[in-house]
Amino acid sequence: MVERFEQKYEEWLKEKISEEKNHKRREILEKGLGHGTVEFLRKIWFPAVGNFDYLYPEWEVRDFNNGYRYLDLAYRPDDCMGCIEIQGYGPHARDLDVRRFKDLCWRHSLLALEGWTILPIAYLSIVDEPKQCQQLVLAFIGKFIAIDTPSQLSCVEAEIIRFGRRILRPFTPLEIATHLRISDRHARRILHRLVNSELLWVASGNERIRTYKIR
């Protein structure tokens, strides 16, 4: 996986550099991405998604002073506007001054007003909670496109997996029954099959399972 990431990452970055006509952004890309962004791609994005489709590093946007800012990563399937910002790498994060904090709030506010869906990721979460971050990324992607599921699943089984990835918490058979408009008993049978297929885990309950979660 590590060697495959390095190969795909280099191919992706070279492609973005070769495609870029904007001198300023090309210069930024040629210097290489920040450590936090690379670690996010290495430990979170690539293991969860397996590719860099629709992902653009150092995406240029105008700010309120008619200048330019650069998003860590823009996710743009079909011209959708997803923004991933890596927060808190380096000593400056511990000494965030008032000016920088206000600037960060302005940045996120203006992006939101322009229609961007913003996903801020703490660097320490990348290090300490990679699995949770991977689920967060899948839920983020799910806002824009249908999430891939194993091809052998039925439509109902695939929708349960997508549902679990979107909500990022354990869910009950009743929630599945309500979401799919099926009986509680039928929902439990399908959930049991997905546990046996090792696509779901039992989150709580022994004799009678109360909640499930995505593996």
Contacts in CASP RR format, 6 or more apart in sequence:
PFRMAT RR
TARGET T0000
AUTHOR 0000-0000-0000
METHOD contacts of the structure
MODEL  1
MVERFEQKYEEWLKEKISEEKNHKRREILEKGLGHGTVEFLRKIWFPAVG
NFDYLYPEWEVRDFNNGYRYLDLAYRPDDCMGCIEIQGYGPHARDLDVRR
FKDLCWRHSLLALEGWTILPIAYLSIVDEPKQCQQLVLAFIGKFIAIDTP
SQLSCVEAEIIRFGRRILRPFTPLEIATHLRISDRHARRILHRLVNSELL
WVASGNERIRTYKIR
1 46 0 8 1.000
1 47 0 8 1.000
5 41 0 8 1.000
5 42 0 8 1.000
5 46 0 8 1.000
8 46 0 8 1.000
8 50 0 8 1.000
8 51 0 8 1.000
8 52 0 8 1.000
9 38 0 8 1.000
9 41 0 8 1.000
9 42 0 8 1.000
9 46 0 8 1.000
9 52 0 8 1.000
12 52 0 8 1.000
12 55 0 8 1.000
13 29 0 8 1.000
13 32 0 8 1.000
13 33 0 8 1.000
13 57 0 8 1.000
16 29 0 8 1.000
16 56 0 8 1.000
16 57 0 8 1.000
17 26 0 8 1.000
17 29 0 8 1.000
17 30 0 8 1.000
20 26 0 8 1.000
20 29 0 8 1.000
22 60 0 8 1.000
24 60 0 8 1.000
24 68 0 8 1.000
25 58 0 8 1.000
25 60 0 8 1.000
25 70 0 8 1.000
28 58 0 8 1.000
28 70 0 8 1.000
29 57 0 8 1.000
29 58 0 8 1.000
33 41 0 8 1.000
33 57 0 8 1.000
33 58 0 8 1.000
33 72 0 8 1.000
34 89 0 8 1.000
35 89 0 8 1.000
36 86 0 8 1.000
36 89 0 8 1.000
36 123 0 8 1.000
36 126 0 8 1.000
37 57 0 8 1.000
37 72 0 8 1.000
37 73 0 8 1.000
37 86 0 8 1.000
39 123 0 8 1.000
39 126 0 8 1.000
39 127 0 8 1.000
40 72 0 8 1.000
40 73 0 8 1.000
40 84 0 8 1.000
40 86 0 8 1.000
40 121 0 8 1.000
40 126 0 8 1.000
40 133 0 8 1.000
41 52 0 8 1.000
41 73 0 8 1.000
43 126 0 8 1.000
43 127 0 8 1.000
43 130 0 8 1.000
43 133 0 8 1.000
44 121 0 8 1.000
44 126 0 8 1.000
44 130 0 8 1.000
44 133 0 8 1.000
44 134 0 8 1.000
44 137 0 8 1.000
45 52 0 8 1.000
45 55 0 8 1.000
45 137 0 8 1.000
46 52 0 8 1.000
47 130 0 8 1.000
47 134 0 8 1.000
48 134 0 8 1.000
48 135 0 8 1.000
48 137 0 8 1.000
48 138 0 8 1.000
49 137 0 8 1.000
49 138 0 8 1.000
49 141 0 8 1.000
53 77 0 8 1.000
54 75 0 8 1.000
54 76 0 8 1.000
54 77 0 8 1.000
55 73 0 8 1.000
55 74 0 8 1.000
55 75 0 8 1.000
56 73 0 8 1.000
56 74 0 8 1.000
56 75 0 8 1.000
56 76 0 8 1.000
57 72 0 8 1.000
57 73 0 8 1.000
58 70 0 8 1.000
58 71 0 8 1.000
58 72 0 8 1.000
59 70 0 8 1.000
59 71 0 8 1.000
59 73 0 8 1.000
59 74 0 8 1.000
59 76 0 8 1.000
59 83 0 8 1.000
60 68 0 8 1.000
60 69 0 8 1.000
60 70 0 8 1.000
61 68 0 8 1.000
61 69 0 8 1.000
61 70 0 8 1.000
61 71 0 8 1.000
61 111 0 8 1.000
61 114 0 8 1.000
62 68 0 8 1.000
62 69 0 8 1.000
63 69 0 8 1.000
63 107 0 8 1.000
63 110 0 8 1.000
64 106 0 8 1.000
64 110 0 8 1.000
69 107 0 8 1.000
71 83 0 8 1.000
71 84 0 8 1.000
71 85 0 8 1.000
71 111 0 8 1.000
72 83 0 8 1.000
72 84 0 8 1.000
72 85 0 8 1.000
72 86 0 8 1.000
73 83 0 8 1.000
73 84 0 8 1.000
73 85 0 8 1.000
74 81 0 8 1.000
74 82 0 8 1.000
74 83 0 8 1.000
74 84 0 8 1.000
75 82 0 8 1.000
75 83 0 8 1.000
75 84 0 8 1.000
75 140 0 8 1.000
75 141 0 8 1.000
75 144 0 8 1.000
76 82 0 8 1.000
77 144 0 8 1.000
77 145 0 8 1.000
78 144 0 8 1.000
78 145 0 8 1.000
80 117 0 8 1.000
80 144 0 8 1.000
81 114 0 8 1.000
81 115 0 8 1.000
81 116 0 8 1.000
81 117 0 8 1.000
82 116 0 8 1.000
82 117 0 8 1.000
82 118 0 8 1.000
82 119 0 8 1.000
82 140 0 8 1.000
82 144 0 8 1.000
83 111 0 8 1.000
83 116 0 8 1.000
83 117 0 8 1.000
83 118 0 8 1.000
83 119 0 8 1.000
84 119 0 8 1.000
84 120 0 8 1.000
84 121 0 8 1.000
84 140 0 8 1.000
85 108 0 8 1.000
85 118 0 8 1.000
85 119 0 8 1.000
85 120 0 8 1.000
85 121 0 8 1.000
86 121 0 8 1.000
86 123 0 8 1.000
86 126 0 8 1.000
87 93 0 8 1.000
87 120 0 8 1.000
87 121 0 8 1.000
87 122 0 8 1.000
87 123 0 8 1.000
88 122 0 8 1.000
88 123 0 8 1.000
88 124 0 8 1.000
89 123 0 8 1.000
90 123 0 8 1.000
92 100 0 8 1.000
93 123 0 8 1.000
96 104 0 8 1.000
108 118 0 8 1.000
108 120 0 8 1.000
111 118 0 8 1.000
112 118 0 8 1.000
117 140 0 8 1.000
117 143 0 8 1.000
117 144 0 8 1.000
119 136 0 8 1.000
119 137 0 8 1.000
119 140 0 8 1.000
121 133 0 8 1.000
121 136 0 8 1.000
125 132 0 8 1.000
125 133 0 8 1.000
126 133 0 8 1.000
132 168 0 8 1.000
135 165 0 8 1.000
135 168 0 8 1.000
135 214 0 8 1.000
136 168 0 8 1.000
138 147 0 8 1.000
138 165 0 8 1.000
139 165 0 8 1.000
139 166 0 8 1.000
139 167 0 8 1.000
139 168 0 8 1.000
141 147 0 8 1.000
142 162 0 8 1.000
142 165 0 8 1.000
142 166 0 8 1.000
146 162 0 8 1.000
147 161 0 8 1.000
147 162 0 8 1.000
147 165 0 8 1.000
149 157 0 8 1.000
149 158 0 8 1.000
149 161 0 8 1.000
149 162 0 8 1.000
150 158 0 8 1.000
150 161 0 8 1.000
150 199 0 8 1.000
153 161 0 8 1.000
153 199 0 8 1.000
156 180 0 8 1.000
156 182 0 8 1.000
156 190 0 8 1.000
157 190 0 8 1.000
157 193 0 8 1.000
157 194 0 8 1.000
157 199 0 8 1.000
159 179 0 8 1.000
159 180 0 8 1.000
160 176 0 8 1.000
160 180 0 8 1.000
160 190 0 8 1.000
160 191 0 8 1.000
160 194 0 8 1.000
160 200 0 8 1.000
161 194 0 8 1.000
161 199 0 8 1.000
161 200 0 8 1.000
161 214 0 8 1.000
163 171 0 8 1.000
163 175 0 8 1.000
163 176 0 8 1.000
163 179 0 8 1.000
164 171 0 8 1.000
164 213 0 8 1.000
164 214 0 8 1.000
165 214 0 8 1.000
169 213 0 8 1.000
170 203 0 8 1.000
170 204 0 8 1.000
170 211 0 8 1.000
170 212 0 8 1.000
170 213 0 8 1.000
171 211 0 8 1.000
171 212 0 8 1.000
171 213 0 8 1.000
172 210 0 8 1.000
172 211 0 8 1.000
172 212 0 8 1.000
173 184 0 8 1.000
173 187 0 8 1.000
173 188 0 8 1.000
173 191 0 8 1.000
173 209 0 8 1.000
173 212 0 8 1.000
174 184 0 8 1.000
174 187 0 8 1.000
176 182 0 8 1.000
176 187 0 8 1.000
176 190 0 8 1.000
176 191 0 8 1.000
177 183 0 8 1.000
177 184 0 8 1.000
177 186 0 8 1.000
177 187 0 8 1.000
180 187 0 8 1.000
188 209 0 8 1.000
191 200 0 8 1.000
191 209 0 8 1.000
191 212 0 8 1.000
194 200 0 8 1.000
194 212 0 8 1.000
195 201 0 8 1.000
195 202 0 8 1.000
195 212 0 8 1.000
198 215 0 8 1.000
199 214 0 8 1.000
199 215 0 8 1.000
200 212 0 8 1.000
200 213 0 8 1.000
200 214 0 8 1.000
200 215 0 8 1.000
201 212 0 8 1.000
201 213 0 8 1.000
201 214 0 8 1.000
201 215 0 8 1.000
202 209 0 8 1.000
202 211 0 8 1.000
202 212 0 8 1.000
203 210 0 8 1.000
203 211 0 8 1.000
203 212 0 8 1.000
203 213 0 8 1.000
204 210 0 8 1.000
204 211 0 8 1.000
205 211 0 8 1.000
END
